[in-house]
């Protein structure tokens, strides 16, 4: 990852897998730590439900989306490689 220049938009839509190749979905958005100077990527949000949760979908529709399309959070520090797909060192945690 060092030395390579990427745009945030390059990460959105990228498939996220663990070391064993298990797919958790695609990056739907990134959380930035704006308090640092310069701002840093803090974590990746994965899955369609992550986007639905962030835009405020509530009630039965939110439960349905989360059941069908789980959302995951990946801390930036757990990313092993970024290329055609993002490989993470540890299993991403479910986002509630």
N, CA, C and O atoms as a printed pandas DataFrame, in Angstrom:
     atom_number atom_name residue_name chain_id  residue_number  x_coord  y_coord  z_coord
0              1         N          UNK        A               1    0.815   -1.183    0.000
1              2        CA          UNK        A               1    0.000    0.000    0.000
2              3         C          UNK        A               1    0.863    1.253    0.000
3              4         O          UNK        A               1    0.459    2.275   -0.555
4              5         N          UNK        A               2    2.016    1.199    0.596
5              6        CA          UNK        A               2    2.867    2.385    0.688
6              7         C          UNK        A               2    3.326    2.823   -0.692
7              8         O          UNK        A               2    3.684    2.000   -1.534
8              9         N          UNK        A               3    3.309    4.127   -0.912
9             10        CA          UNK        A               3    3.808    4.670   -2.159
10            11         C          UNK        A               3    2.785    4.739   -3.277
11            12         O          UNK        A               3    3.008    5.446   -4.260
12            13         N          UNK        A               4    1.696    4.046   -3.163
13            14        CA          UNK        A               4    0.680    4.040   -4.201
14            15         C          UNK        A               4   -0.357    5.120   -3.908
15            16         O          UNK        A               4   -0.864    5.223   -2.791
16            17         N          UNK        A               5   -0.662    5.913   -4.915
17            18        CA          UNK        A               5   -1.664    6.959   -4.745
18            19         C          UNK        A               5   -3.004    6.430   -5.239
19            20         O          UNK        A               5   -3.121    5.926   -6.357
20            21         N          UNK        A               6   -4.016    6.557   -4.372
21            22        CA          UNK        A               6   -5.360    6.102   -4.721
22            23         C          UNK        A               6   -6.347    7.201   -4.396
23            24         O          UNK        A               6   -6.099    8.048   -3.538
24            25         N          UNK        A               7   -7.450    7.176   -5.079
25            26        CA          UNK        A               7   -8.576    8.047   -4.754
26            27         C          UNK        A               7   -9.545    7.249   -3.901
27            28         O          UNK        A               7   -9.611    6.024   -4.011
28            29         N          UNK        A               8  -10.296    7.936   -3.052
29            30        CA          UNK        A               8  -11.289    7.234   -2.236
30            31         C          UNK        A               8  -12.277    6.485   -3.109
31            32         O          UNK        A               8  -12.709    5.385   -2.764
32            33         N          UNK        A               9  -12.635    7.076   -4.235
33            34        CA          UNK        A               9  -13.579    6.439   -5.145
34            35         C          UNK        A               9  -13.072    5.127   -5.712
35            36         O          UNK        A               9  -13.866    4.293   -6.147
36            37         N          UNK        A              10  -11.752    4.930   -5.714
37            38        CA          UNK        A              10  -11.188    3.663   -6.199
38            39         C          UNK        A              10  -11.536    2.506   -5.262
39            40         O          UNK        A              10  -11.604    1.354   -5.691
40            41         N          UNK        A              11  -11.754    2.813   -3.988
41            42        CA          UNK        A              11  -12.050    1.762   -3.010
42            43         C          UNK        A              11  -13.521    1.367   -2.997
43            44         O          UNK        A              11  -13.852    0.207   -2.751
44            45         N          UNK        A              12  -14.399    2.324   -3.259
45            46        CA          UNK        A              12  -15.839    2.040   -3.247
46            47         C          UNK        A              12  -16.159    1.045   -4.358
47            48         O          UNK        A              12  -15.783    1.238   -5.514
48            49         N          UNK        A              13  -16.853   -0.011   -3.987
49            50        CA          UNK        A              13  -17.210   -1.055   -4.949
50            51         C          UNK        A              13  -16.225   -2.208   -4.996
51            52         O          UNK        A              13  -16.477   -3.206   -5.671
52            53         N          UNK        A              14  -15.099   -2.090   -4.288
53            54        CA          UNK        A              14  -14.100   -3.152   -4.281
54            55         C          UNK        A              14  -14.540   -4.279   -3.354
55            56         O          UNK        A              14  -15.021   -4.031   -2.249
56            57         N          UNK        A              15  -14.374   -5.511   -3.806
57            58        CA          UNK        A              15  -14.744   -6.692   -3.029
58            59         C          UNK        A              15  -13.779   -6.856   -1.856
59            60         O          UNK        A              15  -12.575   -6.641   -1.999
60            61         N          UNK        A              16  -14.319   -7.240   -0.689
61            62        CA          UNK        A              16  -13.519   -7.454    0.515
62            63         C          UNK        A              16  -13.568   -8.935    0.873
63            64         O          UNK        A              16  -14.643   -9.519    1.007
64            65         N          UNK        A              17  -12.384   -9.533    1.026
65            66        CA          UNK        A              17  -12.272  -10.953    1.370
66            67         C          UNK        A              17  -11.296  -11.115    2.527
67            68         O          UNK        A              17  -10.458  -10.248    2.775
68            69         N          UNK        A              18  -11.418  -12.249    3.239
69            70        CA          UNK        A              18  -10.426  -12.550    4.276
70            71         C          UNK        A              18   -9.316  -13.393    3.661
71            72         O          UNK        A              18   -9.345  -13.687    2.466
72            73         N          UNK        A              19   -8.348  -13.778    4.466
73            74        CA          UNK        A              19   -7.194  -14.546    3.966
74            75         C          UNK        A              19   -7.592  -15.879    3.350
75            76         O          UNK        A              19   -6.884  -16.404    2.490
76            77         N          UNK        A              20   -8.727  -16.430    3.787
77            78        CA          UNK        A              20   -9.194  -17.710    3.262
78            79         C          UNK        A              20  -10.022  -17.554    1.991
79            80         O          UNK        A              20  -10.456  -18.547    1.406
80            81         N          UNK        A              21  -10.243  -16.312    1.563
81            82        CA          UNK        A              21  -11.004  -16.064    0.343
82            83         C          UNK        A              21  -12.496  -15.868    0.554
83            84         O          UNK        A              21  -13.231  -15.691   -0.418
84            85         N          UNK        A              22  -12.961  -15.895    1.790
85            86        CA          UNK        A              22  -14.393  -15.681    2.065
86            87         C          UNK        A              22  -14.744  -14.230    1.784
87            88         O          UNK        A              22  -14.097  -13.313    2.289
88            89         N          UNK        A              23  -15.775  -14.033    0.973
89            90        CA          UNK        A              23  -16.189  -12.690    0.570
90            91         C          UNK        A              23  -17.220  -12.138    1.547
91            92         O          UNK        A              23  -18.152  -12.835    1.950
92            93         N          UNK        A              24  -17.035  -10.868    1.921
93            94        CA          UNK        A              24  -17.958  -10.199    2.841
94            95         C          UNK        A              24  -18.795   -9.142    2.147
95            96         O          UNK        A              24  -19.676   -8.549    2.769
96            97         N          UNK        A              25  -18.543   -8.899    0.902
97            98        CA          UNK        A              25  -19.289   -7.895    0.158
98            99         C          UNK        A              25  -18.358   -6.867   -0.454
99           100         O          UNK        A              25  -17.151   -7.082   -0.574
100          101         N          UNK        A              26  -18.941   -5.761   -0.833
101          102        CA          UNK        A              26  -18.173   -4.680   -1.461
102          103         C          UNK        A              26  -18.219   -3.437   -0.591
103          104         O          UNK        A              26  -19.173   -3.216    0.155
104          105         N          UNK        A              27  -17.186   -2.640   -0.700
105          106        CA          UNK        A              27  -17.114   -1.392    0.060
106          107         C          UNK        A              27  -18.219   -0.463   -0.428
107          108         O          UNK        A              27  -18.314   -0.176   -1.621
108          109         N          UNK        A              28  -19.053    0.006    0.498
109          110        CA          UNK        A              28  -20.109    0.952    0.129
110          111         C          UNK        A              28  -19.754    2.368    0.549
111          112         O          UNK        A              28  -20.185    3.334   -0.080
112          113         N          UNK        A              29  -18.958    2.494    1.622
113          114        CA          UNK        A              29  -18.482    3.813    2.001
114          115         C          UNK        A              29  -17.316    3.706    2.961
115          116         O          UNK        A              29  -17.013    2.633    3.483
116          117         N          UNK        A              30  -16.669    4.837    3.184
117          118        CA          UNK        A              30  -15.503    4.904    4.054
118          119         C          UNK        A              30  -15.776    5.891    5.174
119          120         O          UNK        A              30  -16.418    6.921    4.965
120          121         N          UNK        A              31  -15.285    5.572    6.362
121          122        CA          UNK        A              31  -15.393    6.500    7.491
122          123         C          UNK        A              31  -14.035    7.169    7.645
123          124         O          UNK        A              31  -13.007    6.496    7.713
124          125         N          UNK        A              32  -14.036    8.483    7.699
125          126        CA          UNK        A              32  -12.811    9.278    7.786
126          127         C          UNK        A              32  -12.666    9.839    9.197
127          128         O          UNK        A              32  -13.646   10.285    9.795
128          129         N          UNK        A              33  -11.456    9.817    9.723
129          130        CA          UNK        A              33  -11.159   10.451   11.005
130          131         C          UNK        A              33  -10.726   11.875   10.701
131          132         O          UNK        A              33   -9.557   12.131   10.413
132          133         N          UNK        A              34  -11.669   12.791   10.768
133          134        CA          UNK        A              34  -11.410   14.174   10.373
134          135         C          UNK        A              34  -10.600   14.937   11.413
135          136         O          UNK        A              34  -10.006   15.966   11.091
136          137         N          UNK        A              35  -10.563   14.458   12.647
137          138        CA          UNK        A              35   -9.841   15.165   13.699
138          139         C          UNK        A              35   -8.330   15.071   13.537
139          140         O          UNK        A              35   -7.595   15.884   14.097
140          141         N          UNK        A              36   -7.860   14.083   12.774
141          142        CA          UNK        A              36   -6.415   13.963   12.566
142          143         C          UNK        A              36   -5.983   14.937   11.474
143          144         O          UNK        A              36   -6.802   15.385   10.672
144          145         N          UNK        A              37   -4.714   15.255   11.449
145          146        CA          UNK        A              37   -4.204   16.198   10.455
146          147         C          UNK        A              37   -3.033   15.553    9.733
147          148         O          UNK        A              37   -1.966   15.424   10.332
148          149         N          UNK        A              38   -3.170   15.147    8.499
149          150        CA          UNK        A              38   -4.358   15.263    7.657
150          151         C          UNK        A              38   -5.401   14.202    8.025
151          152         O          UNK        A              38   -5.085   13.240    8.724
152          153         N          UNK        A              39   -6.641   14.375    7.557
153          154        CA          UNK        A              39   -7.680   13.368    7.820
154          155         C          UNK        A              39   -7.243   11.998    7.306
155          156         O          UNK        A              39   -6.564   11.894    6.285
156          157         N          UNK        A              40   -7.643   10.944    8.029
157          158        CA          UNK        A              40   -7.255    9.575    7.678
158          159         C          UNK        A              40   -8.485    8.695    7.541
159          160         O          UNK        A              40   -9.518    8.947    8.161
160          161         N          UNK        A              41   -8.359    7.653    6.717
161          162        CA          UNK        A              41   -9.425    6.656    6.639
162          163         C          UNK        A              41   -9.388    5.861    7.937
163          164         O          UNK        A              41   -8.333    5.366    8.332
164          165         N          UNK        A              42  -10.522    5.737    8.595
165          166        CA          UNK        A              42  -10.613    5.025    9.864
166          167         C          UNK        A              42  -11.092    3.588    9.657
167          168         O          UNK        A              42  -10.548    2.653   10.244
168          169         N          UNK        A              43  -12.131    3.421    8.802
169          170        CA          UNK        A              43  -12.685    2.084    8.572
170          171         C          UNK        A              43  -13.475    2.061    7.278
171          172         O          UNK        A              43  -13.875    3.097    6.745
172          173         N          UNK        A              44  -13.687    0.847    6.790
173          174        CA          UNK        A              44  -14.504    0.626    5.604
174          175         C          UNK        A              44  -15.845    0.060    6.043
175          176         O          UNK        A              44  -15.907   -0.749    6.969
176          177         N          UNK        A              45  -16.910    0.478    5.389
177          178        CA          UNK        A              45  -18.239   -0.076    5.629
178          179         C          UNK        A              45  -18.584   -0.919    4.414
179          180         O          UNK        A              45  -18.454   -0.474    3.273
180          181         N          UNK        A              46  -19.023   -2.135    4.672
181          182        CA          UNK        A              46  -19.208   -3.121    3.610
182          183         C          UNK        A              46  -20.645   -3.593    3.570
183          184         O          UNK        A              46  -21.263   -3.816    4.611
184          185         N          UNK        A              47  -21.175   -3.745    2.371
185          186        CA          UNK        A              47  -22.498   -4.318    2.162
186          187         C          UNK        A              47  -23.573   -3.271    1.933
187          188         O          UNK        A              47  -23.467   -2.129    2.382
188          189         N          UNK        A              48  -24.609   -3.688    1.225
189          190        CA          UNK        A              48  -25.716   -2.782    0.906
190          191         C          UNK        A              48  -26.408   -2.279    2.158
191          192         O          UNK        A              48  -26.877   -1.141    2.194
192          193         N          UNK        A              49  -26.477   -3.115    3.187
193          194        CA          UNK        A              49  -27.136   -2.693    4.415
194          195         C          UNK        A              49  -26.384   -1.553    5.087
195          196         O          UNK        A              49  -27.000   -0.714    5.743
196          197         N          UNK        A              50  -25.066   -1.509    4.935
197          198        CA          UNK        A              50  -24.289   -0.414    5.531
198          199         C          UNK        A              50  -24.742    0.922    4.978
199          200         O          UNK        A              50  -24.880    1.894    5.720
200          201         N          UNK        A              51  -24.968    0.971    3.702
201          202        CA          UNK        A              51  -25.437    2.211    3.089
202          203         C          UNK        A              51  -26.858    2.533    3.546
203          204         O          UNK        A              51  -27.160    3.688    3.848
204          205         N          UNK        A              52  -27.720    1.545    3.600
205          206        CA          UNK        A              52  -29.101    1.772    4.040
206          207         C          UNK        A              52  -29.148    2.269    5.481
207          208         O          UNK        A              52  -29.935    3.159    5.805
208          209         N          UNK        A              53  -28.313    1.702    6.343
209          210        CA          UNK        A              53  -28.267    2.122    7.740
210          211         C          UNK        A              53  -27.779    3.569    7.834
211          212         O          UNK        A              53  -28.339    4.364    8.590
212          213         N          UNK        A              54  -26.750    3.910    7.079
213          214        CA          UNK        A              54  -26.178    5.256    7.141
214          215         C          UNK        A              54  -27.132    6.329    6.628
215          216         O          UNK        A              54  -27.107    7.457    7.119
216          217         N          UNK        A              55  -27.970    6.000    5.655
217          218        CA          UNK        A              55  -28.891    7.020    5.137
218          219         C          UNK        A              55  -30.179    7.088    5.952
219          220         O          UNK        A              55  -31.057    7.901    5.661
220          221         N          UNK        A              56  -30.297    6.236    6.972
221          222        CA          UNK        A              56  -31.409    6.362    7.903
222          223         C          UNK        A              56  -32.620    5.500    7.649
223          224         O          UNK        A              56  -33.699    5.801    8.158
224          225         N          UNK        A              57  -32.482    4.434    6.875
225          226        CA          UNK        A              57  -33.608    3.514    6.685
226          227         C          UNK        A              57  -33.939    2.905    8.034
227          228         O          UNK        A              57  -33.040    2.448    8.740
228          229         N          UNK        A              58  -35.206    2.888    8.403
229          230        CA          UNK        A              58  -35.620    2.413    9.730
230          231         C          UNK        A              58  -36.771    1.416    9.628
231          232         O          UNK        A              58  -37.340    1.184    8.561
232          233         N          UNK        A              59  -37.085    0.840   10.781
233          234        CA          UNK        A              59  -38.249   -0.024   10.884
234          235         C          UNK        A              59  -38.091   -1.359   10.182
235          236         O          UNK        A              59  -36.997   -1.920   10.108
236          237         N          UNK        A              60  -39.225   -1.861    9.663
237          238        CA          UNK        A              60  -39.253   -3.189    9.052
238          239         C          UNK        A              60  -38.364   -3.263    7.818
239          240         O          UNK        A              60  -37.781   -4.312    7.541
240          241         N          UNK        A              61  -38.250   -2.169    7.075
241          242        CA          UNK        A              61  -37.404   -2.185    5.878
242          243         C          UNK        A              61  -35.936   -2.361    6.256
243          244         O          UNK        A              61  -35.211   -3.108    5.598
244          245         N          UNK        A              62  -35.499   -1.681    7.305
245          246        CA          UNK        A              62  -34.117   -1.821    7.770
246          247         C          UNK        A              62  -33.840   -3.252    8.219
247          248         O          UNK        A              62  -32.797   -3.817    7.889
248          249         N          UNK        A              63  -34.780   -3.842    8.976
249          250        CA          UNK        A              63  -34.599   -5.229    9.429
250          251         C          UNK        A              63  -34.525   -6.189    8.244
251          252         O          UNK        A              63  -33.713   -7.114    8.235
252          253         N          UNK        A              64  -35.368   -5.964    7.261
253          254        CA          UNK        A              64  -35.367   -6.815    6.069
254          255         C          UNK        A              64  -34.041   -6.707    5.316
255          256         O          UNK        A              64  -33.464   -7.724    4.932
256          257         N          UNK        A              65  -33.560   -5.501    5.104
257          258        CA          UNK        A              65  -32.298   -5.297    4.387
258          259         C          UNK        A              65  -31.145   -5.929    5.158
259          260         O          UNK        A              65  -30.303   -6.608    4.570
260          261         N          UNK        A              66  -31.101   -5.711    6.476
261          262        CA          UNK        A              66  -30.009   -6.259    7.284
262          263         C          UNK        A              66  -30.021   -7.776    7.322
263          264         O          UNK        A              66  -28.966   -8.408    7.369
264          265         N          UNK        A              67  -31.203   -8.360    7.304
265          266        CA          UNK        A              67  -31.304   -9.826    7.316
266          267         C          UNK        A              67  -30.814  -10.393    5.988
267          268         O          UNK        A              67  -30.111  -11.403    5.954
268          269         N          UNK        A              68  -31.184   -9.750    4.922
269          270        CA          UNK        A              68  -30.843  -10.243    3.577
270          271         C          UNK        A              68  -29.423   -9.874    3.157
271          272         O          UNK        A              68  -28.742  -10.653    2.490
272          273         N          UNK        A              69  -28.985   -8.686    3.550
273          274        CA          UNK        A              69  -27.673   -8.171    3.144
274          275         C          UNK        A              69  -26.921   -7.656    4.367
275          276         O          UNK        A              69  -27.008   -6.467    4.672
276          277         N          UNK        A              70  -26.188   -8.508    5.075
277          278        CA          UNK        A              70  -25.504   -8.060    6.282
278          279         C          UNK        A              70  -24.482   -6.959    5.980
279          280         O          UNK        A              70  -23.925   -6.880    4.885
280          281         N          UNK        A              71  -24.259   -6.121    6.986
281          282        CA          UNK        A              71  -23.275   -5.049    6.884
282          283         C          UNK        A              71  -22.087   -5.394    7.774
283          284         O          UNK        A              71  -22.250   -5.988    8.840
284          285         N          UNK        A              72  -20.894   -5.017    7.330
285          286        CA          UNK        A              72  -19.672   -5.280    8.074
286          287         C          UNK        A              72  -18.844   -4.013    8.184
287          288         O          UNK        A              72  -18.960   -3.091    7.377
288          289         N          UNK        A              73  -17.997   -3.998    9.222
289          290        CA          UNK        A              73  -17.061   -2.897    9.436
290          291         C          UNK        A              73  -15.659   -3.484    9.432
291          292         O          UNK        A              73  -15.395   -4.493   10.087
292          293         N          UNK        A              74  -14.756   -2.840    8.683
293          294        CA          UNK        A              74  -13.363   -3.261    8.637
294          295         C          UNK        A              74  -12.491   -2.093    9.077
295          296         O          UNK        A              74  -12.449   -1.070    8.393
296          297         N          UNK        A              75  -11.798   -2.220   10.199
297          298        CA          UNK        A              75  -10.862   -1.164   10.582
298          299         C          UNK        A              75   -9.742   -1.061    9.544
299          300         O          UNK        A              75   -9.271   -2.075    9.029
300          301         N          UNK        A              76   -9.328    0.140    9.247
301          302        CA          UNK        A              76   -8.281    0.353    8.244
302          303         C          UNK        A              76   -7.019   -0.424    8.615
303          304         O          UNK        A              76   -6.308   -0.916    7.739
304          305         N          UNK        A              77   -6.744   -0.531    9.908
305          306        CA          UNK        A              77   -5.531   -1.214   10.366
306          307         C          UNK        A              77   -5.532   -2.713   10.078
307          308         O          UNK        A              77   -4.472   -3.338   10.112
308          309         N          UNK        A              78   -6.690   -3.306    9.795
309          310        CA          UNK        A              78   -6.732   -4.744    9.536
310          311         C          UNK        A              78   -6.616   -5.094    8.052
311          312         O          UNK        A              78   -6.684   -6.267    7.685
312          313         N          UNK        A              79   -6.442   -4.090    7.205
313          314        CA          UNK        A              79   -6.291   -4.360    5.770
314          315         C          UNK        A              79   -4.883   -4.863    5.497
315          316         O          UNK        A              79   -3.895   -4.251    5.904
316          317         N          UNK        A              80   -4.813   -5.986    4.802
317          318        CA          UNK        A              80   -3.529   -6.587    4.464
318          319         C          UNK        A              80   -3.046   -6.118    3.095
319          320         O          UNK        A              80   -1.911   -5.662    2.955
320          321         N          UNK        A              81   -3.907   -6.232    2.086
321          322        CA          UNK        A              81   -3.538   -5.791    0.732
322          323         C          UNK        A              81   -4.732   -5.141    0.045
323          324         O          UNK        A              81   -5.889   -5.450    0.327
324          325         N          UNK        A              82   -4.409   -4.234   -0.862
325          326        CA          UNK        A              82   -5.425   -3.598   -1.701
326          327         C          UNK        A              82   -4.984   -3.772   -3.141
327          328         O          UNK        A              82   -3.862   -3.425   -3.511
328          329         N          UNK        A              83   -5.877   -4.310   -3.940
329          330        CA          UNK        A              83   -5.613   -4.516   -5.352
330          331         C          UNK        A              83   -6.949   -4.647   -6.058
331          332         O          UNK        A              83   -7.836   -3.811   -5.884
332          333         N          UNK        A              84   -7.091   -5.694   -6.851
333          334        CA          UNK        A              84   -8.378   -5.952   -7.490
334          335         C          UNK        A              84   -9.430   -6.261   -6.431
335          336         O          UNK        A              84  -10.627   -6.100   -6.665
336          337         N          UNK        A              85   -8.971   -6.707   -5.267
337          338        CA          UNK        A              85   -9.837   -6.919   -4.106
338          339         C          UNK        A              85   -9.058   -6.513   -2.865
339          340         O          UNK        A              85   -7.833   -6.400   -2.895
340          341         N          UNK        A              86   -9.778   -6.297   -1.783
341          342        CA          UNK        A              86   -9.158   -5.926   -0.511
342          343         C          UNK        A              86   -9.127   -7.175    0.366
343          344         O          UNK        A              86  -10.160   -7.799    0.609
344          345         N          UNK        A              87   -7.932   -7.533    0.839
345          346        CA          UNK        A              87   -7.771   -8.691    1.712
346          347         C          UNK        A              87   -7.553   -8.184    3.130
347          348         O          UNK        A              87   -6.708   -7.324    3.376
348          349         N          UNK        A              88   -8.338   -8.740    4.065
349          350        CA          UNK        A              88   -8.228   -8.329    5.466
350          351         C          UNK        A              88   -7.614   -9.443    6.300
351          352         O          UNK        A              88   -7.790  -10.625    6.003
352          353         N          UNK        A              89   -6.892   -9.056    7.346
353          354        CA          UNK        A              89   -6.215  -10.018    8.225
354          355         C          UNK        A              89   -7.177  -10.798    9.105
355          356         O          UNK        A              89   -6.972  -11.984    9.363
356          357         N          UNK        A              90   -8.212  -10.137    9.559
357          358        CA          UNK        A              90   -9.156  -10.773   10.472
358          359         C          UNK        A              90  -10.568  -10.645    9.938
359          360         O          UNK        A              90  -10.857   -9.787    9.104
360          361         N          UNK        A              91  -11.426  -11.490   10.417
361          362        CA          UNK        A              91  -12.821  -11.478    9.970
362          363         C          UNK        A              91  -13.479  -10.143   10.333
363          364         O          UNK        A              91  -13.397   -9.712   11.483
364          365         N          UNK        A              92  -14.128   -9.486    9.375
365          366        CA          UNK        A              92  -14.811   -8.237    9.686
366          367         C          UNK        A              92  -15.946   -8.470   10.679
367          368         O          UNK        A              92  -16.561   -9.537   10.695
368          369         N          UNK        A              93  -16.217   -7.465   11.505
369          370        CA          UNK        A              93  -17.307   -7.608   12.467
370          371         C          UNK        A              93  -18.608   -7.093   11.854
371          372         O          UNK        A              93  -18.610   -6.165   11.044
372          373         N          UNK        A              94  -19.709   -7.716   12.257
373          374        CA          UNK        A              94  -21.034   -7.278   11.786
374          375         C          UNK        A              94  -21.299   -5.883   12.325
375          376         O          UNK        A              94  -20.955   -5.566   13.463
376          377         N          UNK        A              95  -21.909   -5.065   11.502
377          378        CA          UNK        A              95  -22.291   -3.723   11.929
378          379         C          UNK        A              95  -23.742   -3.767   12.319
379          380         O          UNK        A              95  -24.587   -4.171   11.520
380          381         N          UNK        A              96  -24.050   -3.364   13.521
381          382        CA          UNK        A              96  -25.417   -3.436   14.042
382          383         C          UNK        A              96  -26.152   -2.205   13.729
383          384         O          UNK        A              96  -27.323   -2.077   14.086
